[in-house]
């Protein structure tokens, strides 16, 4: 007989499994999130490589071959090279204009790169200008942020990525400031009469006239001078007259309180010519056996004028050069070297020089003869700012109390360039001078 099982004692049916298990869903979500995160990290790594290359290209364009290396090291030398490029440029030059597009790519203002050099405060040693060179410094924190976002794809060393591309434009390396020599012996006061003559390495300089004249001698081409009593040493035969013919110039005041120039030619005749009005003063002057040069300061209008006079007593006004949009600095000096005009303009620890070979009709671009910002901690009277010509050579020297040292440079090309080639700089003396200042 067949036994039947009641329906009530049957085993319950197994419930149907869900189409997707939760752990699988969670695994998919985690995998998706990881993929997105890795994709973001990979994208950040790609952006990091691109940004690092652009930064290296930018540094190469801004400061030259060492730019990428300095950017990698984060050294202050990078900012120092930027300043050197600015101060060495002409006032109207735009030293960073060709890097403007690269600057935009690294997040800097294009207009800032197109500014003239004189728009930066450093151009006048901080006394003028609306911008600072530090505004052009690349912020490396942007690369650090990208490196942090790159995660697993971040390089072991960020510096290894700051490599310029092969086609990147390269600037020339800014020239280091000329290291001057240390001189002694020239008087601190400015003299309108500066007669000089050389006998090889021996230079004899006479300053002043009449009872106020003094004679100085140097046996090492103007580096160190000593005062000579009497007329035991050979030297100039009179004010601004390095020749024995007796030609030369002198300055007198007329009864109307005007400045009059007296010129004496080789024939022995003299001529008087009005040089400056009563409200003008002769700020600086220089002369030789061929002509007289005077820088005049108008105390009413505060304007400057430059006059060149011949032995025949004919004076012509010489157009002064400009230094950007601002007036010339208050500290000026002039030299007359065989008919060529040398003009030195000093601002703080910077001294620039320009020359004219055609009596002011044209002037050469300004040359940065001395940059003391890396040498002198503050504006210094010892910084080269006065001119003294001896035959065809020109000294650019500082001002210091008698017997105290000052810095000095020399030019052998009528002021076109300056160096310390008259004698190697005494670095020990230079360090003492800088510490004292």
C-alpha positions, 0 to 999 in steps of 0.5 A: 500500500502506498504511503502518502505524505501530507502537504503540511509536512512538506519542506518549505521552498528556498527563497529566490537569491537576489540578482546582485549580491551586496558584497559584489555591489560594494566591490564594484563601488570601491573598484569604481571609486579607486578607478576614478581616484587613480584617473584623477591621480594620473591626470594630476601627474600628467598636469604636473609634468606639463606644468613643470616643463612650462615652469622650466621653459619660463625660468630659462627665458627669464634668467638664462641657462641656470634658471631651471636649476635655480628654480629646482633648488628654490634659491634666492639667486633666481630673484637676484638674476631677475634684478640683474636683468632689470638694472642692466637694461636701458630705461625704455627696454622691456627685458622680459617681454619675450617671456610674456606668453610663457608667463601667462602659461604659469599663471603670471600677468602678461602685462607685468612682463611687458613693462619697461625696466624703469617701471620696477623699483629696483631700477632706481635702487628702490627710490621709484617705480610702481612694481617690484621684480619679486612679482615675476617670481614663479610660485613653486607651491603650485607644483607641490600641490599637483605633486600631492594630488598625483598620489601613486603617480607622484615622482620621487623627486619633483626637481627631476621634472623641472627640465626645459623642452628642447625648443625652449627659448633661452636668455643670456645669463645676466652679467655679474656686477663688476668688482671694483678696486679699493682706492685712497687719497682723492679729496671728498670735496668736488672741485671745478678744476681738475687738471691731470697728466700721466707719465706711465704709471705715475699720475699727477692731478691738480685740483682747485686753483690759486691758493686753494690748489693742491697737487696729488700723485699716484704711482699705480695709475690712480689707485692710491694718491698722496698729497704733494707739497710745493711743485717738486713733482712735474704736473699740469701747468694750470687749471685744466691745462695738461700741456705746457702751452699755458692754454686753459680755462678759469671761472670768475664772477662778474659784477652782476654776479654772473659766472664768466668763463675765461679761456686762454689760447696758445697765442696768449690771448684770452676771451671772456664768455658768460657761462651761467646766470646769477640764479644758476650754479656750476654743479660740475665741470671738467676740461682739458687743453681743447675745451671746457664742459660745465653742468649747470643747476638752475636754482629757480626751475630746478632744471639742469643744463650742459654747456661745452665751450671752446678755446675761442670762447664759444659756448654751446648748450648740449642736450642732456639725455633722459633716463626713462620718464623720470628726471635725471638723478640729483647725483651727476658728474661729467668728464671731458675726454678729448672732445668726448662727453662722459656723464655719470648718474648715481642713484643709491648704490647704482651708477650708470654712465652714458657718453656722447661723441658729437657734443650731445647730438646723440648719446650711447645707451646707458651702461650700468657701470656699478651695481653695489646692491650685492656689495654694499648693504646701504647707499654709500658715499664710497660707491663710485659716483665721481669722474676723473679723467687722466689723458684718455683714461677715466676713473669712476671713484667714490667719495670718502674722507681723506685717508679713508678708502673708497671704491674705484673703477677705470675706463680705457675707452672714454667711458664706454665700459668700466672695470677694475683692470687698473689693479686687481681689487684688494678683496680684504680691503674691500671687505673691510670697507663694506663692513664699515659702511 
